[in-house]
Amino acid sequence: MRIISREKAMKTLYLLDVLEQIDEQKGSEYWNIAYLTPQLAKIDDYLLNEKDDQVYIKNLVEGVIANKTDIDTFIAEHLKSDWTLETLGFIERAILRVGVYEVRYDESLSDTIAINSAIELAKQFADESAYKLINAILDTAAKTKNK
């Protein structure tokens, strides 16, 4: 049930994004994996249970964090001209980060599965039309990943 693992990774990234906005003093410290590891341990009971693919969730979150600058740059470059990364909702940003990471960095997963999973997460958690934006950006990620 990787969709549940993706959902939990997305929720973790959402939480980090919200915390960064709330606590301006710590700011980007929340995205530092050395800082994050003990913090995530505190919320493991909430995020994980024996049915989840805990290794996959951890690898996905850490992979997004390790590549966050490149992922965010890619997303920002492929938004419509009147949008910025900051104008996206927290959920949309988290779903896009997971999706772009899976398409561009996770070679164990097909692009189709990554894109379809992101669309399903968007339909479940994001603004009603967000799935179209997410689909367009992830489709571009798939088409341009080897260039």
Secondary structure, DSSP 8 states (H G I E B T S, - for coil): -HHHHHHHHHHHHHHHHHHHHH-TTTGGGGG-HHHHHHHHHHTHHHH--TTS-HHHHHHHHHHHHHTHHHHHHHHHHTS-TT--GGGS-HHHHHHHHHHHHHHHH-TTS-HHHHHHHHHHHHHHHS-TTHHHHHHHHHHHHHHHTT-
